[in-house]
Amino acid sequence: YGDAVAHIRQPDLSDIPVPAEHRKFQGYYKIARHYRWALGQVFRTFRYRAAIVVEDDLEVAPDFFEYFQATFPLLLADRSLWCVSAWNDNGKEQMVDVGQAELLYRTDFFPGLGWLLLAELWDELEPKWPRAFWDDWMRQPEQRRDRSCVRPEVSRTMTFGRKGVSHGQFFDQYLKFIKLNDHFVPFTKLDLSSFKKDRDSFKAFAKALGLMDDLKSGVPRAGYRGIVSFVYRGRRVYLAPPSDWRGYDPSWS
């Protein structure tokens, strides 16, 4: 990649003053410091719009970048999302459908382990970034704010990091068994519009089912409290908004 790659180096590797009871957690403090510095460089110095965070003990799938290229627009368009992750915490081979590696899901749990964030999220997190245990901090309601992450059916990363600050926690029981996707899924050529939580998903479903898909002042035709009832192939179907629906938005059209 020539000069398209820049290598920057953490200037401060010194120990961090910590409470006596946290001496054994010094590594977690250094990690949090490093994340703050590195993301600050990416978003403040280099002024990037977004970043993919990849730890140095991760292997990536053949479609790793394709996956993030396709989901990046979802993150830009849907404010109910705050990250995209390459990781499925329950992604052991016997627990996933490798034949449907194109499947995506929302999760309320922050997965990490190869994840995409926008500069706007760093604007929000940087002023209150924690001194240690940054990933558990991300999972607190004050940071998540009822937002979700995108995650795949089959992980696009796997970790080989038995040795580390966490001393191999969960590695032998779970992490080493995570199935890494081994074939390329052309995500950028797939229609991911139904994944969005706004009424674009309604329009995608409506078109697929043969319904009138236009909205007037945010209200779908024949809709009642956001729900459209109809018969499809002999079965009664109720096309409903998300469970956290708060009412019609007149900007939807």
Residue pairs with C-beta under 8 A, 6 or more apart in sequence:
6 46
8 38
8 41
10 34
10 37
10 38
11 37
12 33
12 37
13 30
15 26
16 26
16 29
16 30
16 33
16 131
18 25
18 26
18 29
18 132
22 29
22 132
25 132
25 133
27 165
28 132
28 133
28 165
29 131
29 132
31 132
31 134
31 165
32 129
32 130
32 131
32 132
32 133
32 134
33 131
35 53
35 129
35 134
36 126
36 129
39 51
39 53
39 122
39 126
40 122
40 126
42 48
42 51
43 51
43 119
43 122
43 123
47 119
48 119
49 118
49 119
50 72
50 75
50 116
50 117
50 118
50 119
51 116
51 117
52 68
52 114
52 115
52 116
53 112
53 114
53 115
53 116
53 117
54 60
54 114
54 157
55 113
55 114
55 159
55 161
57 159
57 160
57 161
57 164
58 113
58 114
58 157
58 158
58 159
58 160
58 161
59 157
59 158
59 159
59 160
59 180
60 86
60 114
60 156
60 157
61 67
61 86
61 155
61 156
61 157
61 180
61 181
61 182
62 181
62 182
62 183
62 184
63 156
63 181
63 183
63 184
63 185
63 186
63 187
64 86
64 114
64 156
64 157
66 184
66 185
66 186
66 187
66 188
67 84
67 86
67 152
67 156
67 185
67 187
68 84
68 86
68 116
69 187
69 188
70 187
70 188
70 190
70 192
71 84
71 104
71 116
71 150
71 187
71 192
72 84
72 116
73 192
74 81
74 84
74 150
74 192
74 195
74 196
75 81
75 82
75 83
75 84
75 116
75 118
75 150
76 118
77 196
77 198
77 200
78 196
78 197
78 198
79 147
80 146
80 147
80 148
80 197
81 106
81 147
81 148
81 149
81 150
81 197
82 117
82 121
82 144
82 145
82 147
82 148
82 149
83 110
83 115
83 116
83 117
83 121
83 149
83 150
84 115
84 116
84 149
84 150
84 151
85 107
85 110
85 111
85 112
85 113
85 114
85 115
85 116
85 149
85 150
85 151
86 113
86 114
86 115
86 151
86 152
86 155
86 156
86 157
87 111
87 112
87 113
87 114
87 115
87 151
87 155
87 156
87 157
87 178
88 96
88 111
88 151
88 152
88 153
88 154
88 155
88 178
89 109
89 111
89 174
90 96
91 153
91 154
91 155
91 178
91 179
92 174
92 177
92 178
92 179
93 177
93 179
96 153
96 154
96 179
97 103
97 153
97 154
98 154
98 179
98 181
100 153
101 152
101 153
101 154
101 181
101 183
101 185
102 153
102 185
102 187
102 190
103 152
103 153
103 154
104 150
104 151
104 152
104 153
104 192
104 195
105 150
105 151
105 152
105 153
106 148
106 149
106 150
106 151
106 197
107 148
107 149
107 150
107 151
108 144
108 148
108 149
109 139
109 149
110 135
110 138
110 139
110 144
110 149
111 149
111 151
112 135
112 138
113 155
113 157
113 159
114 156
114 157
115 149
125 138
125 143
130 137
137 143
138 144
146 244
150 195
152 181
154 179
154 180
154 181
155 178
155 179
155 180
155 181
156 180
156 181
157 180
158 175
158 178
158 179
158 180
159 171
159 175
159 176
159 178
160 176
161 171
162 168
162 171
162 172
162 176
191 204
193 200
193 201
193 203
193 204
194 201
194 204
194 205
195 201
197 242
198 252
199 215
199 218
199 220
199 241
199 249
199 252
202 213
202 215
202 220
202 239
202 241
203 213
203 215
205 211
205 239
206 212
206 213
206 220
206 228
206 239
207 213
209 230
209 232
209 237
209 239
210 232
211 221
211 228
211 230
211 239
212 221
213 220
214 221
214 253
215 221
215 252
215 253
216 253
217 248
217 250
218 248
218 249
218 250
218 251
218 252
218 253
219 248
220 226
220 228
221 228
222 228
222 229
222 230
226 240
226 241
226 245
226 247
226 248
227 238
227 239
227 240
227 241
228 238
228 239
229 236
229 237
229 238
229 239
230 236
230 237
230 239
231 237
